Amino acid sequence: MQWENLTATAFAEAVRETGVCVIAMGVLEKHSEHLPLGTDFLNAHKIACLAAEKEPAVVFPPFYFGQIYEARCFPGAVTLRPTLLLDVIQGVFDEIGRNGFEKIIVFNGHGGNIHLLQFLNQCALWEEKPYQVYLPLGLTPERQAQWRAIVETDYHGHACECETSISLANHPELVHMECVPAEPALPLNRLAHLPATHTGIWWYANHPDHYAGDARVATREKGLALRQLQIDNLAEYIAAVKTDQVVPALSREFFARSRQL
């Protein structure tokens, strides 16, 4: 069920019946020369909607604010000041909770969001909320093996075989295969002179054209298979979250102990 498509009465019924809201997190950024700026949120939202058809849940409207500062040098990127970004996402979570959902699943469609979302989840221990936030961290090992059996290329990351194939499955009219670069984009390793290091410029150091992988072998058939793995995985996750009583109980226990200090 898509939040924006429901009437107010139907929405209230969906909250009571499912108790779970899924918000797909993406961004607006360059995806080489052949994929649209909205690739991450377009794909994630589509997969969330299909998973929610399999295991009923309410899917939040398309959301495209996230951590994408590494793309600010390319046309079309939209970024928010870091503190504002945190406030916006937390505010959205609070509104989802105010509307009656006690469980929120964040389905992340952009690799650059992962540390941000994990930090936000840790921030949940700062102030007690009437809801819990769950962040799935990938496919099951079995589905990972199936994924590897479908793809042909070894290196993936951005606008690659996987992402392009899934885009061909979800919105082929937005994919321009004739614009796929003639050569794969492998890491340039321009920080190799340093010991193991993280800096904000690490992605740009490896991929200055915002392309990582080889989309030349992408196909819609692969995309349908890869997408189904994600749909099945997320549907299972929604079902598990629905029945979970441990996280809410531990949260109540944690904050009760905090108040006793």
LUMKOL-974817 format. One record per residue: residue in one letter; x, y, z of N, C-alpha, C, O, CB in turn. Coordinates in steps of 0.1 Angstrom, whole numbers, padded with zeros to 4 digits, always signed. Glycine has a CB too. Layout:
N
AXYZXYZXYZXYZXYZ
...
//
This chain:
261
M+0008-0012+0000+0000+0000+0000+0009+0012+0000+0018+0014+0008-0010+0000+0012
Q+0006+0021-0009+0014+0034-0010+0006+0045-0002-0005+0048-0005+0016+0038-0025
W+0013+0051+0007+0008+0061+0016+0000+0071+0009-0012+0074+0012+0019+0068+0024
E+0006+0077-0002+0000+0088-0009-0013+0084-0017-0020+0093-0021+0010+0094-0018
N-0015+0071-0019-0026+0067-0027-0038+0063-0019-0049+0061-0024-0022+0055-0036
L-0037+0063-0006-0047+0059+0003-0056+0071+0007-0051+0082+0009-0042+0052+0016
T-0069+0068+0010-0077+0079+0016-0074+0079+0031-0067+0070+0036-0092+0076+0014
A-0078+0089+0038-0075+0090+0052-0081+0078+0060-0074+0073+0069-0081+0103+0058
T-0093+0074+0056-0099+0063+0063-0092+0050+0060-0089+0042+0069-0114+0062+0059
A-0088+0048+0048-0081+0036+0044-0067+0036+0050-0062+0025+0054-0080+0035+0029
F-0061+0048+0051-0048+0049+0058-0049+0044+0072-0041+0036+0077-0043+0063+0057
A-0058+0049+0080-0060+0046+0094-0062+0031+0095-0057+0025+0104-0072+0053+0100
E-0070+0025+0086-0072+0010+0087-0058+0003+0084-0056-0007+0090-0082+0006+0076
A-0050+0008+0074-0038+0002+0071-0028+0002+0083-0021-0007+0085-0032+0008+0059
V-0028+0013+0090-0020+0014+0102-0023+0003+0112-0015-0003+0117-0021+0028+0108
R-0036+0002+0114-0041-0008+0124-0038-0022+0119-0034-0031+0127-0056-0007+0126
E-0039-0025+0107-0038-0038+0101-0023-0042+0100-0020-0054+0103-0044-0039+0088
T-0014-0033+0097+0000-0037+0094+0009-0033+0105+0018-0041+0109+0004-0031+0081
G+0007-0021+0110+0016-0016+0121+0030-0012+0116+0039-0008+0124+0017-0026+0132
V+0033-0014+0103+0046-0012+0098+0046-0002+0086+0038-0004+0077+0052-0025+0093
C+0055+0007+0086+0057+0016+0075+0071+0014+0069+0081+0013+0077+0055+0031+0079
V+0072+0013+0056+0085+0011+0050+0088+0025+0043+0080+0029+0035+0085-0001+0039
I+0100+0030+0046+0104+0042+0039+0117+0039+0031+0127+0034+0036+0107+0054+0048
A+0116+0040+0018+0128+0038+0009+0136+0050+0008+0131+0061+0004+0123+0033-0005
M+0149+0049+0011+0158+0061+0011+0167+0061-0001+0174+0052-0003+0166+0061+0024
G+0166+0072-0008+0175+0073-0020+0180+0088-0020+0179+0095-0010+0168+0070-0033
V+0186+0092-0031+0191+0105-0033+0190+0109-0048+0185+0101-0056+0206+0106-0029
L+0193+0121-0051+0194+0126-0064+0209+0129-0068+0215+0137-0062+0186+0139-0066
E+0214+0121-0077+0228+0122-0080+0231+0116-0094+0223+0109-0100+0237+0114-0070
K+0242+0120-0100+0246+0115-0113+0248+0100-0112+0254+0095-0103+0259+0122-0117
H+0244+0093-0122+0246+0079-0124+0252+0076-0138+0245+0072-0147+0233+0070-0122
S+0265+0079-0139+0272+0079-0152+0264+0087-0162+0259+0098-0158+0274+0064-0156
E+0264+0082-0174+0257+0090-0185+0244+0083-0189+0237+0089-0198+0266+0092-0197
H+0241+0072-0183+0230+0064-0189+0218+0062-0180+0208+0057-0184+0235+0051-0193
L+0219+0065-0167+0208+0063-0158+0203+0077-0152+0211+0086-0152+0213+0054-0146
P+0191+0078-0148+0185+0090-0143+0191+0094-0129+0196+0086-0122+0170+0089-0143
L+0190+0107-0126+0194+0112-0113+0187+0105-0102+0193+0103-0091+0192+0127-0113
G+0175+0101-0104+0167+0096-0093+0168+0081-0092+0160+0074-0085+0153+0099-0094
T+0178+0074-0098+0179+0060-0098+0177+0053-0085+0170+0044-0084+0192+0056-0104
D+0184+0058-0075+0184+0052-0061+0170+0052-0055+0165+0041-0051+0193+0059-0052
F+0163+0063-0055+0150+0063-0049+0139+0057-0058+0130+0051-0053+0146+0078-0045
L+0141+0058-0071+0132+0052-0080+0132+0037-0078+0121+0030-0077+0135+0055-0095
N+0144+0031-0078+0145+0016-0077+0141+0012-0063+0133+0002-0061+0159+0012-0079
A+0145+0019-0052+0142+0014-0039+0127+0015-0036+0121+0006-0030+0150+0023-0029
H+0121+0026-0040+0107+0027-0038+0099+0017-0045+0089+0011-0040+0102+0041-0042
K+0103+0014-0058+0096+0004-0065+0097-0010-0059+0087-0017-0057+0101+0003-0080
I+0109-0014-0054+0111-0026-0047+0103-0027-0034+0097-0037-0031+0125-0029-0045
A+0102-0016-0027+0095-0015-0014+0080-0017-0017+0073-0025-0010+0097-0002-0007
C+0075-0011-0027+0061-0013-0031+0057-0027-0035+0047-0032-0031+0057-0003-0042
L+0066-0033-0042+0064-0047-0046+0065-0057-0035+0057-0066-0034+0074-0051-0057
A+0074-0054-0025+0075-0062-0013+0063-0061-0005+0058-0070+0002+0088-0059-0006
A+0058-0048-0004+0046-0046+0005+0033-0052-0001+0023-0054+0006+0044-0031+0007
E+0034-0055-0014+0022-0062-0020+0023-0077-0016+0013-0084-0014+0023-0061-0035
K+0035-0082-0014+0037-0096-0010+0035-0098+0005+0028-0107+0010+0051-0101-0013
E+0040-0088+0013+0038-0088+0028+0033-0074+0032+0040-0065+0032+0051-0092+0036
P+0020-0073+0034+0013-0060+0035+0020-0051+0045+0023-0054+0057-0001-0062+0039
A+0023-0038+0040+0028-0028+0048+0025-0015+0041+0021-0015+0029+0044-0029+0050
V+0026-0003+0047+0024+0009+0041+0038+0015+0037+0047+0015+0045+0017+0019+0050
V+0039+0019+0024+0052+0025+0019+0051+0040+0018+0041+0045+0012+0055+0019+0005
F+0060+0046+0025+0061+0061+0025+0063+0066+0011+0069+0059+0003+0072+0066+0034
P+0058+0078+0008+0061+0084-0006+0076+0085-0009+0084+0085+0000+0054+0098-0007
P+0079+0085-0022+0093+0086-0026+0101+0097-0018+0096+0108-0017+0094+0089-0041
F+0112+0093-0013+0121+0101-0005+0135+0102-0010+0141+0092-0012+0121+0096+0010
Y+0140+0114-0013+0152+0116-0020+0162+0125-0013+0170+0132-0020+0149+0120-0034
F+0161+0127+0000+0171+0134+0007+0180+0125+0015+0175+0117+0023+0165+0145+0017
G+0193+0125+0013+0202+0117+0020+0216+0122+0019+0219+0133+0015+0202+0102+0014
Q+0226+0114+0023+0240+0117+0022+0245+0115+0008+0247+0104+0004+0248+0109+0033
I+0248+0127+0001+0253+0125-0012+0263+0137-0015+0263+0143-0026+0242+0125-0023
Y+0270+0141-0005+0279+0153-0007+0290+0150-0017+0295+0159-0023+0286+0156+0007
E+0293+0137-0019+0304+0133-0029+0300+0136-0043+0308+0135-0052+0308+0119-0027
A+0287+0139-0045+0282+0142-0059+0279+0157-0061+0274+0160-0072+0269+0134-0062
R+0283+0165-0052+0280+0180-0054+0287+0186-0065+0283+0197-0070+0284+0187-0041
C+0297+0180-0071+0304+0186-0082+0298+0182-0095+0303+0185-0106+0319+0181-0082
F+0287+0175-0095+0280+0170-0107+0266+0177-0109+0260+0179-0098+0279+0155-0108
P+0262+0180-0121+0248+0186-0123+0237+0176-0117+0238+0164-0119+0246+0188-0137
G+0227+0183-0111+0215+0175-0107+0215+0170-0093+0205+0166-0088+0213+0164-0116
A+0227+0170-0086+0227+0165-0072+0220+0175-0063+0220+0187-0065+0242+0163-0067
V+0213+0170-0053+0206+0178-0043+0210+0174-0030+0209+0162-0026+0190+0177-0045
T+0216+0183-0022+0222+0181-0009+0216+0190+0001+0213+0202-0003+0237+0181-0009
L+0215+0186+0013+0210+0195+0024+0222+0196+0034+0230+0187+0036+0198+0189+0031
R+0222+0208+0041+0232+0210+0051+0231+0198+0061+0220+0194+0065+0230+0223+0059
P+0243+0193+0066+0242+0180+0074+0233+0180+0085+0225+0171+0087+0256+0177+0079
T+0233+0191+0093+0224+0191+0105+0210+0192+0101+0201+0186+0107+0228+0203+0114
L+0207+0199+0090+0193+0200+0085+0189+0186+0080+0177+0182+0082+0192+0210+0073
L+0198+0179+0073+0194+0166+0068+0190+0157+0080+0180+0149+0079+0206+0160+0060
L+0198+0157+0090+0195+0149+0102+0181+0152+0107+0173+0144+0111+0205+0150+0113
D+0178+0165+0108+0166+0170+0114+0154+0166+0105+0143+0162+0109+0166+0185+0115
V+0156+0167+0091+0145+0163+0082+0142+0148+0083+0130+0145+0084+0150+0166+0068
I+0152+0140+0083+0149+0125+0084+0143+0122+0097+0133+0114+0098+0162+0117+0082
Q+0148+0127+0108+0143+0125+0121+0128+0130+0122+0119+0123+0128+0151+0131+0132
G+0126+0142+0116+0112+0147+0116+0103+0138+0108+0091+0137+0112+0113+0161+0110
V+0107+0132+0097+0099+0123+0089+0096+0111+0098+0084+0106+0098+0106+0119+0076
F+0106+0105+0104+0103+0094+0113+0093+0097+0123+0084+0089+0126+0117+0089+0119
D+0095+0109+0130+0085+0113+0140+0071+0114+0135+0061+0111+0142+0090+0126+0146
E+0069+0119+0123+0056+0120+0117+0050+0107+0113+0038+0105+0115+0057+0129+0104
I+0059+0098+0109+0054+0084+0107+0049+0078+0120+0038+0072+0120+0065+0075+0100
G+0057+0080+0130+0052+0075+0143+0040+0082+0149+0031+0076+0154+0063+0077+0153
R+0039+0095+0146+0027+0103+0151+0014+0098+0144+0003+0099+0150+0029+0118+0148
N+0016+0093+0132+0004+0087+0125+0001+0073+0129-0008+0067+0123+0007+0087+0110
G+0008+0068+0139+0003+0055+0145+0012+0043+0143+0010+0033+0149-0010+0052+0141
F+0022+0044+0135+0031+0033+0132+0041+0031+0144+0048+0041+0148+0039+0035+0119
E+0042+0019+0149+0051+0016+0160+0064+0010+0155+0073+0009+0162+0045+0007+0170
K+0064+0007+0142+0076+0001+0136+0079+0007+0122+0070+0008+0114+0075-0015+0134
I+0091+0012+0120+0095+0018+0107+0106+0010+0102+0117+0008+0108+0099+0033+0109
I+0105+0006+0089+0116-0001+0082+0122+0009+0072+0115+0014+0064+0111-0014+0075
V+0135+0011+0073+0142+0019+0064+0149+0011+0053+0158+0003+0056+0153+0029+0071
F+0144+0011+0041+0150+0003+0030+0159+0013+0022+0154+0021+0015+0138-0003+0021
N+0172+0010+0024+0181+0020+0018+0185+0016+0004+0188+0005+0001+0194+0020+0026
G+0184+0026-0005+0187+0024-0019+0200+0030-0024+0203+0030-0036+0176+0028-0028
H+0207+0036-0014+0219+0044-0018+0231+0040-0008+0229+0042+0004+0217+0059-0018
G+0242+0035-0013+0253+0031-0005+0258+0042+0004+0263+0039+0015+0264+0026-0013
G+0258+0054-0001+0263+0065+0007+0255+0069+0019+0259+0077+0027+0264+0077-0001
N+0243+0063+0021+0234+0065+0032+0237+0057+0044+0233+0060+0055+0220+0064+0028
I+0245+0046+0042+0245+0035+0052+0250+0040+0066+0244+0037+0076+0253+0024+0048
H+0261+0048+0066+0267+0053+0079+0257+0063+0085+0256+0063+0097+0281+0059+0077
L+0251+0072+0077+0241+0081+0081+0230+0074+0088+0226+0078+0099+0236+0090+0070
L+0224+0064+0082+0213+0057+0088+0216+0049+0100+0208+0048+0110+0207+0048+0077
Q+0228+0043+0101+0232+0036+0113+0234+0046+0124+0231+0043+0136+0245+0028+0110
F+0240+0058+0121+0241+0068+0131+0227+0073+0137+0226+0074+0149+0249+0081+0126
L+0218+0075+0127+0204+0079+0132+0198+0068+0141+0191+0071+0150+0196+0081+0120
N+0201+0055+0137+0196+0045+0146+0202+0045+0160+0195+0043+0170+0198+0031+0139
Q+0215+0048+0161+0221+0049+0174+0215+0061+0181+0214+0061+0194+0236+0051+0172
C+0211+0072+0174+0205+0084+0180+0192+0080+0187+0187+0088+0195+0203+0095+0170
A+0186+0069+0183+0173+0065+0189+0175+0063+0204+0165+0063+0211+0168+0053+0182
L+0187+0060+0208+0190+0058+0223+0191+0071+0230+0193+0071+0243+0202+0050+0225
W+0190+0082+0223+0191+0095+0230+0178+0100+0236+0178+0105+0247+0196+0106+0220
E+0167+0096+0229+0154+0100+0233+0144+0090+0230+0143+0084+0219+0150+0114+0227
E+0136+0086+0240+0126+0075+0238+0115+0080+0228+0110+0091+0229+0120+0071+0251
K+0112+0071+0219+0102+0074+0209+0091+0063+0210+0093+0052+0215+0108+0074+0195
P+0079+0066+0205+0068+0056+0205+0069+0046+0193+0060+0039+0191+0055+0063+0204
Y+0080+0046+0187+0082+0037+0175+0097+0031+0176+0105+0037+0182+0079+0044+0162
Q+0099+0021+0168+0112+0015+0166+0116+0016+0151+0107+0014+0143+0113+0000+0171
V+0129+0018+0149+0134+0019+0135+0142+0007+0132+0151+0004+0140+0142+0032+0132
Y+0140+0000+0121+0147-0012+0117+0154-0009+0104+0148-0004+0095+0137-0024+0116
L+0166-0013+0103+0174-0011+0090+0179-0024+0085+0189-0029+0091+0186-0001+0093
P+0173-0030+0075+0179-0043+0069+0192-0040+0063+0195-0030+0057+0169-0049+0059
L+0201-0050+0065+0215-0048+0061+0219-0057+0049+0231-0061+0048+0224-0051+0072
G+0210-0061+0041+0214-0068+0029+0206-0081+0027+0198-0085+0035+0228-0070+0029
L+0210-0088+0016+0204-0101+0013+0209-0112+0023+0220-0111+0028+0207-0105-0001
T+0201-0122+0024+0205-0134+0031+0217-0140+0023+0219-0138+0011+0194-0144+0033
P+0225-0148+0030+0236-0155+0023+0232-0163+0011+0239-0163+0001+0244-0164+0033
E+0221-0170+0012+0216-0178+0001+0213-0169-0011+0216-0172-0023+0203-0186+0005
R+0206-0157-0009+0203-0148-0019+0215-0141-0025+0216-0138-0037+0192-0138-0015
Q+0225-0139-0016+0238-0133-0021+0244-0142-0032+0249-0138-0042+0247-0131-0010
A+0244-0155-0029+0249-0165-0038+0241-0165-0051+0247-0166-0062+0249-0179-0032
Q+0228-0164-0050+0220-0164-0062+0223-0151-0070+0223-0152-0083+0205-0165-0058
W+0225-0140-0063+0228-0128-0070+0241-0129-0078+0242-0125-0090+0230-0116-0059
R+0251-0135-0071+0264-0136-0078+0263-0145-0090+0271-0144-0100+0275-0142-0068
A+0254-0155-0090+0253-0164-0101+0246-0157-0113+0247-0162-0125+0245-0176-0097
I+0239-0146-0111+0231-0140-0121+0240-0130-0129+0240-0129-0141+0219-0132-0116
V+0249-0123-0121+0257-0112-0128+0270-0118-0134+0274-0129-0131+0261-0102-0117
E+0275-0111-0144+0287-0115-0152+0299-0108-0147+0310-0114-0148+0284-0112-0166
T+0298-0096-0142+0310-0088-0139+0313-0089-0124+0305-0093-0116+0307-0073-0142
D+0326-0087-0121+0331-0088-0108+0331-0076-0099+0329-0076-0087+0345-0093-0108
Y+0332-0064-0106+0332-0052-0098+0319-0044-0101+0315-0041-0112+0344-0043-0103
H+0313-0040-0089+0301-0032-0090+0302-0020-0080+0311-0019-0073+0289-0042-0086
G+0292-0012-0081+0292+0000-0072+0283+0011-0075+0276+0016-0067+0306+0005-0071
H+0282+0015-0088+0274+0027-0091+0271+0027-0106+0281+0028-0114+0281+0040-0086
A+0259+0027-0110+0255+0027-0124+0261+0015-0131+0263+0015-0143+0259+0040-0131
C+0263+0004-0124+0270-0008-0128+0260-0018-0135+0248-0014-0138+0277-0015-0117
E+0265-0030-0137+0256-0040-0143+0244-0043-0135+0233-0044-0140+0264-0054-0144
C+0245-0043-0122+0234-0046-0113+0224-0035-0113+0212-0037-0116+0238-0049-0099
E+0228-0023-0110+0219-0011-0109+0213-0008-0123+0201-0004-0123+0227+0001-0104
T+0220-0010-0133+0215-0007-0147+0204-0018-0150+0194-0015-0156+0226-0007-0157
S+0207-0030-0147+0198-0041-0150+0185-0039-0142+0174-0041-0148+0204-0055-0146
I+0186-0036-0129+0174-0033-0121+0166-0021-0127+0154-0021-0127+0177-0031-0107
S+0173-0011-0131+0166+0000-0137+0159-0004-0150+0148+0002-0153+0177+0012-0140
L+0165-0012-0158+0158-0017-0170+0146-0025-0167+0136-0025-0174+0168-0026-0178
A+0146-0032-0155+0134-0039-0151+0123-0029-0146+0111-0031-0148+0137-0049-0140
N+0127-0019-0139+0118-0010-0132+0113+0002-0141+0101+0004-0141+0124-0004-0120
H+0121+0008-0149+0118+0019-0157+0126+0020-0169+0135+0029-0170+0119+0033-0149
P+0125+0011-0179+0133+0010-0190+0133+0023-0199+0143+0026-0205+0129-0002-0199
E+0122+0030-0198+0121+0042-0206+0131+0053-0201+0134+0063-0209+0107+0048-0206
L+0137+0052-0189+0146+0061-0184+0161+0057-0186+0170+0065-0182+0143+0064-0169
V+0163+0045-0191+0177+0040-0193+0181+0042-0207+0174+0039-0216+0178+0025-0189
H+0194+0048-0208+0199+0051-0222+0212+0042-0224+0223+0046-0222+0203+0066-0223
M+0209+0030-0228+0220+0020-0230+0230+0025-0240+0242+0021-0240+0215+0007-0234
E+0226+0033-0250+0235+0038-0260+0245+0048-0254+0255+0051-0261+0227+0045-0271
C+0243+0053-0242+0252+0062-0235+0261+0055-0225+0269+0062-0219+0244+0073-0228
V+0260+0042-0224+0269+0035-0214+0283+0037-0219+0286+0035-0231+0265+0020-0213
P+0292+0041-0210+0307+0043-0214+0312+0030-0220+0309+0019-0217+0315+0046-0201
A+0322+0032-0229+0328+0021-0237+0337+0013-0229+0340+0002-0232+0335+0027-0249
E+0342+0018-0217+0351+0011-0209+0345+0010-0195+0338+0019-0190+0365+0017-0209
P+0348-0001-0187+0343-0002-0173+0351+0008-0165+0361+0013-0168+0346-0016-0168
A+0345+0012-0153+0351+0021-0144+0355+0013-0132+0348+0010-0123+0340+0032-0140
L+0368+0011-0131+0375+0005-0120+0381+0015-0111+0384+0026-0115+0385-0005-0125
P+0384+0012-0098+0389+0022-0089+0403+0027-0094+0411+0020-0098+0390+0016-0075
L+0404+0040-0093+0417+0046-0096+0428+0045-0085+0440+0047-0088+0415+0061-0100
N+0423+0043-0073+0432+0041-0062+0442+0052-0060+0454+0051-0058+0440+0028-0063
R+0436+0065-0061+0445+0076-0059+0449+0079-0045+0456+0089-0043+0438+0088-0065
L+0444+0071-0036+0448+0073-0022+0457+0061-0017+0460+0059-0005+0436+0074-0013
A+0462+0054-0027+0470+0042-0024+0483+0045-0017+0490+0036-0011+0473+0034-0037
H+0488+0057-0018+0500+0061-0011+0499+0062+0004+0509+0063+0011+0505+0075-0017
L+0486+0062+0009+0484+0063+0023+0481+0049+0029+0477+0040+0022+0472+0072+0026
P+0484+0047+0042+0479+0035+0049+0464+0035+0048+0458+0044+0044+0484+0034+0064
A+0458+0024+0052+0443+0022+0052+0437+0035+0058+0440+0038+0070+0439+0009+0059
T+0429+0042+0051+0425+0055+0054+0411+0058+0049+0407+0053+0039+0434+0066+0049
H+0403+0065+0057+0390+0070+0052+0391+0086+0052+0394+0092+0063+0378+0065+0061
T+0387+0092+0041+0386+0106+0040+0373+0109+0033+0368+0100+0026+0398+0113+0034
G+0368+0121+0034+0355+0124+0027+0357+0123+0012+0347+0122+0004+0351+0138+0030
I+0369+0124+0007+0371+0125-0008+0374+0111-0013+0377+0110-0025+0383+0134-0011
W+0372+0100-0005+0376+0087-0010+0369+0082-0022+0375+0076-0031+0374+0077+0002
W+0356+0085-0023+0348+0080-0035+0353+0088-0047+0355+0081-0058+0333+0082-0033
Y+0354+0101-0046+0359+0108-0058+0373+0104-0062+0376+0104-0074+0359+0123-0055
A+0381+0100-0052+0395+0096-0055+0395+0083-0064+0403+0082-0073+0403+0093-0042
N+0385+0075-0062+0384+0063-0070+0375+0064-0082+0378+0058-0093+0378+0052-0061
H+0365+0072-0082+0355+0073-0093+0352+0087-0096+0341+0092-0092+0343+0065-0089
P+0360+0095-0102+0358+0109-0105+0347+0112-0115+0343+0123-0116+0370+0115-0109
D+0343+0101-0122+0331+0103-0132+0318+0098-0126+0308+0097-0134+0335+0096-0145
H+0318+0094-0113+0306+0089-0107+0301+0077-0114+0289+0076-0117+0296+0100-0106
Y+0309+0067-0117+0306+0055-0124+0315+0044-0118+0327+0046-0118+0307+0056-0139
A+0310+0033-0114+0318+0022-0108+0312+0009-0113+0301+0005-0109+0318+0023-0093
G+0320+0002-0122+0315-0011-0127+0315-0011-0142+0322-0003-0149+0301-0014-0121
D+0306-0020-0147+0305-0022-0162+0291-0025-0165+0286-0036-0163+0315-0033-0167
A+0284-0015-0171+0270-0016-0174+0267-0022-0188+0256-0023-0191+0263-0003-0173
R+0278-0024-0195+0276-0029-0209+0268-0042-0210+0261-0044-0220+0289-0030-0216
V+0269-0050-0200+0263-0063-0200+0249-0064-0193+0244-0074-0190+0272-0074-0195
A+0244-0052-0189+0232-0051-0182+0220-0055-0191+0220-0052-0203+0229-0037-0176
T+0210-0063-0185+0198-0066-0193+0186-0066-0184+0187-0066-0172+0200-0081-0199
R+0175-0064-0190+0162-0064-0182+0160-0077-0176+0155-0078-0165+0150-0060-0191
E+0163-0088-0183+0161-0102-0177+0169-0103-0164+0164-0109-0154+0166-0113-0187
K+0182-0099-0164+0189-0099-0151+0183-0091-0141+0182-0094-0129+0204-0095-0154
G+0178-0079-0145+0172-0070-0136+0160-0075-0129+0158-0074-0117+0169-0057-0142
L+0151-0082-0137+0140-0089-0131+0143-0099-0120+0137-0100-0110+0131-0095-0142
A+0154-0107-0123+0158-0117-0114+0164-0111-0101+0161-0115-0090+0168-0127-0120
L+0173-0101-0103+0179-0094-0092+0168-0087-0083+0169-0087-0071+0190-0084-0097
R+0159-0081-0090+0148-0073-0083+0140-0083-0074+0137-0080-0063+0139-0066-0093
Q+0137-0095-0080+0129-0105-0073+0136-0109-0060+0130-0111-0050+0126-0117-0081
L+0149-0111-0060+0157-0114-0048+0155-0103-0038+0153-0106-0026+0172-0116-0051
Q+0155-0091-0042+0154-0080-0032+0139-0079-0027+0137-0077-0015+0157-0067-0039
I+0130-0082-0036+0116-0081-0031+0113-0092-0021+0108-0090-0010+0106-0083-0043
D+0118-0105-0024+0115-0116-0015+0122-0113-0002+0117-0116+0009+0120-0129-0021
N+0135-0108-0002+0142-0105+0010+0135-0095+0019+0134-0097+0031+0156-0101+0006
L+0131-0084+0012+0124-0074+0020+0111-0078+0026+0107-0075+0037+0122-0061+0012
A+0103-0086+0018+0090-0091+0023+0092-0100+0035+0085-0099+0045+0083-0099+0012
E+0103-0108+0035+0106-0117+0047+0109-0108+0058+0105-0110+0070+0117-0126+0043
Y+0117-0097+0056+0121-0088+0066+0109-0081+0072+0108-0080+0085+0131-0078+0061
I+0100-0077+0064+0087-0070+0069+0080-0080+0078+0075-0076+0089+0078-0066+0057
A+0079-0092+0074+0071-0102+0082+0078-0104+0096+0071-0106+0106+0071-0116+0075
A+0092-0105+0096+0099-0107+0108+0097-0095+0117+0096-0096+0130+0114-0109+0105
V+0097-0083+0112+0096-0071+0120+0082-0070+0126+0080-0066+0137+0099-0058+0112
K+0072-0074+0118+0058-0074+0123+0057-0082+0136+0050-0077+0146+0049-0079+0113
T+0063-0093+0137+0062-0102+0148+0072-0099+0159+0071-0105+0170+0063-0116+0144
D+0081-0090+0157+0092-0088+0167+0087-0081+0179+0080-0071+0178+0103-0080+0160
Q+0090-0087+0191+0086-0081+0203+0099-0078+0212+0098-0071+0222+0077-0090+0211
V+0110-0082+0207+0122-0081+0215+0128-0067+0214+0131-0061+0225+0133-0091+0209
V+0129-0061+0202+0134-0047+0201+0125-0037+0210+0131-0029+0217+0135-0043+0187
P+0112-0037+0208+0104-0028+0217+0106-0031+0232+0107-0021+0239+0090-0029+0213
A+0107-0043+0236+0108-0046+0250+0122-0042+0255+0123-0036+0266+0107-0061+0252
L+0133-0044+0247+0146-0040+0251+0147-0024+0252+0153-0019+0261+0156-0045+0242
S+0140-0018+0243+0140-0003+0243+0133+0002+0256+0138+0011+0262+0133+0002+0231
R+0122-0004+0259+0115+0000+0272+0124-0002+0284+0124+0006+0293+0102-0007+0273
E+0130-0013+0284+0139-0017+0295+0151-0007+0296+0154-0002+0307+0145-0031+0293
F+0157-0003+0284+0168+0006+0284+0164+0020+0289+0171+0025+0298+0173+0007+0269
F+0153+0025+0285+0149+0038+0289+0144+0038+0304+0146+0048+0311+0139+0044+0280
A+0138+0027+0308+0134+0027+0322+0147+0027+0331+0147+0034+0342+0126+0014+0325
R+0158+0020+0327+0170+0020+0335+0176+0034+0334+0182+0039+0344+0180+0010+0330
S+0175+0041+0323+0181+0054+0321+0175+0064+0331+0181+0073+0336+0180+0059+0307
R+0162+0063+0333+0154+0072+0341+0157+0070+0356+0155+0079+0364+0139+0071+0339
Q+0163+0058+0359+0166+0055+0373+0179+0060+0378+0182+0060+0390+0165+0040+0376
L+0187+0065+0369+0201+0070+0372+0200+0082+0381+0211+0088+0384+0209+0072+0360
//
